[in-house]
Amino acid sequence: MISLFRLPLLATVAGIALTAIFFGGTDAGVVAILAVLEISLSFDNAVVNATVLKRMDERWQRIFLTVGILIAVFGMRLVFPLLIVAITGHLTPYRAVDLAVNHPHEYATTLTAAHPAIAAFGGVFLLMIFLDFVFEDREITWLTFIERPLARIGKLDQLSAILALVLLVVAGTTFANDHAFQVLVSGAAGLATYLAVSSLSSLFEGGEDLDEEVEGGEAAQIVLPKRAMRAGLFLFLYLEVLDASFSFDGVVGAFAITDKIFVIALGLGIGASYIRGLTVYLVRRGTLDDYAHLEHGAHWAIGALAVLLFVSIERDVPEIVTGLIGIAFIGLALLTSVIRNRRLAAPA
């Protein structure tokens, strides 16, 4: 399994070395600090990613670990914030890059001003993940006194989307204040993105009807791999949007440590590469099957993060708070999983 972390280790050495050469030893230390913070505060992200990744074949797991790292470093931590600054600030891409390189304080201010819209998008997306999980009837439960009633209520069609829209409207019309329009539009975009990606991945992932049409023969050999390829692609896109929802607060919060965009991208990107390696490790070791409550704890952490994102539209929520809440849910779920395993093993 050490091979899963070979690329992150290489990225760590190369990233810190390049930072020391081009920016100096102090910024190299900042890169290391940001990487450690990203790893420590994103464990819940790894567990949730693992619940999705275990539905993908080994080829797409490798793509997630290689191409996904490049997207995490250069896409979500570098290009994505630049696009946000360009769109919200009505700037050309060149001007956004110029701000990031030559006027980092102004760049950070513009990026922070876009936070309400991004929080609404990420909040709705993560809330849908949480609601779809707790509204599904499951054989194994964690917080049974809550999850069982929610599963019964969840039999109502489209209840997750209805509740997400209600919360979005409440947020947009009460405490969003001057950002109401941005919050409503971005939240609606988050809901549309979730429904589109999850529906398409489910379509190509299942496909029982298609199986009946292509039983055996050469047609099955052609159609089924194509459908699996498409299912993997949409699950991969789902994971990238999930990563963006988790990571944007970290990008904004990193400006409290340094205002150098490339240092931030390298530090957070290195941390994200370890999270990806840990995700694949959890899948291949079968950790989610061995510790049955981990998946539940991770989704409750996502639900808490979604609420905190809505709160952060008008109130500052320190990243350490969101991180500690996630760690608390994961830690408690791990503890109860161990207790459950011992109880089940006791008769034997």
C-alpha positions in Angstrom: 0.0 0.0 0.0 3.0 2.3 0.3 2.7 2.7 -3.5 -0.5 4.7 -2.9 1.6 7.4 -1.2 4.5 7.4 -3.5 3.2 10.2 -5.6 2.2 12.4 -2.6 5.6 11.9 -1.1 7.2 12.9 -4.4 4.9 15.9 -4.6 5.9 16.9 -1.0 9.7 16.8 -1.7 9.4 18.5 -5.1 6.9 21.1 -3.8 8.9 22.1 -0.8 12.2 22.1 -2.8 10.8 24.3 -5.5 9.3 26.7 -3.0 12.6 27.0 -1.2 14.4 27.7 -4.5 11.9 30.3 -5.9 10.4 31.8 -2.7 12.8 31.0 0.1 13.0 28.8 3.2 10.3 30.6 5.1 7.7 30.0 2.4 8.9 26.4 2.1 8.0 26.0 5.8 4.6 27.6 5.1 3.9 25.0 2.4 4.6 22.3 4.9 2.3 23.9 7.5 -0.5 24.3 5.0 -0.1 20.6 3.9 -0.4 19.4 7.5 -3.5 21.6 8.1 -5.1 20.3 4.9 -4.5 16.7 5.9 -5.6 17.1 9.5 -8.8 18.9 8.7 -9.9 16.8 5.7 -10.1 13.3 7.0 -13.9 13.3 6.8 -13.4 14.2 3.1 -11.3 11.0 2.6 -14.0 8.8 4.2 -16.8 10.3 2.2 -14.7 10.0 -1.0 -14.0 6.4 -0.2 -17.8 5.6 -0.1 -18.0 6.9 -3.7 -14.6 5.5 -4.9 -15.5 1.9 -3.8 -18.1 2.0 -6.5 -15.4 2.6 -9.2 -13.2 0.0 -10.8 -9.4 0.0 -10.2 -8.7 1.9 -13.4 -10.8 4.9 -12.2 -9.2 4.7 -8.8 -5.8 5.1 -10.4 -7.2 8.1 -12.4 -8.5 9.6 -9.2 -5.1 9.1 -7.6 -3.1 10.6 -10.5 -5.1 12.9 -12.7 -7.3 13.8 -9.7 -4.2 15.1 -7.8 -3.4 17.4 -10.7 -6.9 18.7 -10.7 -6.8 19.2 -7.0 -3.5 21.1 -7.0 -3.9 23.1 -10.2 -7.6 23.1 -10.7 -9.3 23.5 -7.3 -6.6 25.3 -5.5 -5.2 27.5 -8.2 -7.4 27.9 -11.4 -10.8 27.7 -9.6 -10.1 30.6 -7.2 -8.8 32.6 -10.2 -12.0 32.0 -12.1 -14.1 33.0 -9.1 -12.1 36.3 -8.8 -12.5 36.9 -12.5 -16.2 36.2 -12.6 -17.2 38.0 -9.4 -14.9 40.9 -10.0 -15.8 41.2 -13.7 -12.2 40.9 -14.6 -10.4 39.4 -17.5 -8.4 36.2 -16.7 -5.2 38.1 -17.3 -6.2 40.8 -14.8 -7.2 38.1 -12.2 -3.7 36.5 -12.6 -2.1 39.9 -12.3 -4.0 40.5 -9.1 -2.9 37.2 -7.6 0.7 37.6 -8.5 1.3 41.4 -8.1 -1.5 42.5 -5.8 -2.2 39.5 -3.5 -4.0 41.5 -0.8 -6.5 42.8 -3.3 -6.9 39.3 -4.8 -7.6 37.9 -1.4 -10.2 40.6 -0.7 -12.0 39.9 -4.0 -11.9 36.2 -3.3 -13.3 36.6 0.2 -16.1 38.8 -1.2 -17.2 35.8 -3.3 -17.5 33.6 -0.3 -21.3 33.9 0.2 -22.0 32.6 -3.4 -19.4 29.7 -3.0 -20.8 28.9 0.5 -24.3 28.6 -0.9 -23.2 26.4 -3.8 -21.1 24.1 -1.5 -23.7 24.1 1.3 -26.5 22.9 -0.9 -24.3 20.3 -2.7 -23.1 18.9 0.7 -26.5 19.1 2.2 -28.0 17.0 -0.6 -25.3 14.3 0.0 -26.2 14.2 3.7 -29.9 14.2 3.2 -29.9 11.5 0.5 -27.8 9.4 2.9 -29.9 9.7 6.1 -33.2 9.4 4.1 -32.2 6.0 2.8 -33.4 3.0 4.7 -30.2 1.1 5.9 -29.8 -2.3 7.6 -27.0 -0.8 9.8 -27.6 2.5 11.6 -25.4 4.6 13.8 -27.6 7.2 15.5 -30.5 4.9 15.4 -33.0 7.1 17.3 -32.5 9.7 14.6 -31.7 7.7 11.5 -34.7 5.3 11.7 -37.3 8.1 11.7 -35.5 10.0 9.0 -35.4 6.8 6.8 -39.2 6.5 7.2 -39.7 10.2 6.3 -37.3 9.8 3.4 -39.8 7.5 1.5 -41.4 10.7 0.3 -40.1 11.4 -3.3 -37.7 14.3 -3.7 -37.8 15.2 -0.1 -34.0 16.0 -0.1 -34.3 18.5 -2.9 -37.4 20.1 -1.2 -35.6 20.6 2.1 -32.5 21.9 0.4 -34.5 24.5 -1.5 -36.4 25.5 1.6 -33.2 26.1 3.5 -31.7 28.0 0.6 -34.7 30.3 0.4 -34.6 30.8 4.2 -30.9 31.6 4.0 -31.3 33.9 1.0 -34.2 35.9 2.5 -33.1 36.2 6.1 -29.4 36.4 6.9 -27.9 36.7 3.4 -28.6 40.5 3.5 -26.9 42.1 0.5 -25.9 38.8 -1.0 -29.4 37.4 -1.4 -29.4 37.2 -5.2 -25.9 35.6 -5.3 -26.8 33.1 -2.6 -30.1 32.0 -4.3 -28.5 31.6 -7.8 -25.4 29.8 -6.5 -27.4 27.5 -4.3 -29.7 26.6 -7.2 -26.6 25.9 -9.3 -25.3 23.6 -6.5 -28.6 21.7 -6.4 -28.7 21.4 -10.2 -25.1 20.2 -10.3 -25.7 17.5 -7.6 -28.9 16.3 -9.3 -27.2 16.2 -12.7 -24.0 14.4 -11.7 -25.6 11.9 -9.3 -28.4 11.1 -11.7 -26.1 10.5 -14.6 -23.7 8.4 -12.6 -26.6 6.3 -11.2 -28.0 5.8 -14.7 -24.8 4.4 -16.1 -23.8 2.6 -12.9 -27.0 0.6 -12.7 -28.7 0.0 -16.0 -30.6 -3.2 -15.2 -32.9 -2.4 -18.2 -29.9 -2.1 -20.5 -28.6 -5.4 -19.2 -31.7 -7.2 -20.5 -31.2 -5.7 -23.9 -27.6 -6.7 -24.4 -27.5 -10.2 -22.7 -24.4 -12.1 -24.0 -22.7 -11.8 -27.4 -20.6 -9.1 -28.9 -23.1 -6.3 -28.2 -22.7 -6.9 -24.4 -18.9 -6.8 -24.7 -19.1 -3.4 -26.4 -22.1 -1.7 -24.6 -21.3 -2.7 -21.0 -17.7 -1.4 -20.9 -18.9 1.8 -22.5 -21.5 2.2 -19.8 -19.0 1.4 -17.1 -16.7 4.0 -18.5 -19.4 6.6 -18.4 -20.4 5.7 -14.9 -16.8 6.0 -13.7 -16.5 9.4 -15.5 -19.6 10.8 -13.8 -18.5 9.4 -10.4 -15.1 11.1 -11.0 -16.8 14.4 -11.7 -18.9 13.9 -8.6 -15.8 13.5 -6.5 -14.2 16.6 -8.0 -17.2 18.8 -7.2 -17.2 17.3 -3.7 -13.6 18.2 -3.3 -14.3 21.7 -4.5 -17.1 22.0 -1.9 -14.7 20.9 0.8 -11.7 22.9 -0.3 -12.8 26.4 -0.9 -12.9 27.4 2.7 -9.4 26.1 3.1 -8.2 28.3 0.2 -9.8 31.4 1.7 -8.5 30.6 5.2 -5.0 30.0 3.9 -4.7 33.7 3.2 -4.5 34.2 7.0 -1.1 32.5 6.8 0.3 33.8 3.5 -1.0 35.9 0.6 1.1 34.1 -2.1 -1.2 32.2 -4.3 1.3 29.7 -5.6 2.5 28.9 -2.0 -1.2 28.3 -1.0 -1.8 26.1 -4.0 1.3 24.0 -3.4 0.6 23.5 0.4 -3.1 22.7 0.0 -2.4 20.6 -3.1 0.2 18.5 -1.3 -2.3 17.9 1.6 -5.0 17.0 -1.0 -2.7 14.4 -2.6 -2.3 12.6 0.8 -6.1 12.7 1.3 -6.5 11.0 -2.1 -4.0 8.4 -1.3 -5.8 7.8 2.0 -9.1 7.5 0.2 -7.8 4.7 -2.1 -6.2 3.0 0.9 -9.5 3.0 2.8 -11.2 1.4 -0.2 -8.6 -1.3 -0.8 -8.3 -2.2 2.8 -12.1 -2.5 3.1 -12.0 -0.2 6.1 -15.6 1.0 5.5 -16.8 -2.6 5.7 -14.7 -3.4 8.7 -15.9 -0.3 10.6 -19.5 0.0 9.7 -20.2 3.4 11.4 -17.4 5.3 9.7 -19.6 6.1 6.6 -22.4 7.3 8.9 -20.0 9.6 10.9 -18.5 11.0 7.7 -22.0 11.9 6.3 -23.0 13.5 9.6 -19.8 15.5 9.4 -20.9 16.6 5.9 -24.3 17.6 7.2 -22.6 19.8 9.9 -20.3 21.3 7.4 -23.2 22.1 5.1 -24.9 24.0 8.0 -21.7 25.8 8.8 -21.3 26.9 5.2 -24.7 28.5 5.3 -23.8 30.2 8.6 -20.6 31.4 7.1 -22.5 33.5 4.5 -22.8 36.2 7.1 -20.7 35.0 10.1 -17.0 34.1 10.3 -16.6 30.4 11.0 -12.9 29.5 11.7 -11.7 26.6 9.6 -10.5 24.9 12.8 -14.1 24.7 14.0 -15.3 22.8 10.9 -12.2 20.6 11.0 -12.7 19.7 14.7 -16.4 18.9 14.1 -15.5 16.6 11.3 -12.8 14.8 13.4 -15.2 14.5 16.3 -17.9 12.7 14.2 -15.3 10.5 12.6 -13.6 9.6 15.9 -16.9 8.8 17.6 -18.0 6.7 14.6 -14.7 4.8 14.7 -15.1 4.2 18.5 -18.6 2.9 18.2 -17.6 0.7 15.2 -14.9 -0.9 17.3 -17.4 -1.5 20.2 -19.8 -3.0 17.7 -17.2 -5.3 16.3 -16.2 -6.6 19.7 -19.8 -7.1 20.7 -20.4 -9.1 17.5 -17.3 -11.2 18.1 -18.1 -11.9 21.7 -20.3 -15.0 21.2 -17.6 -16.6 19.0 
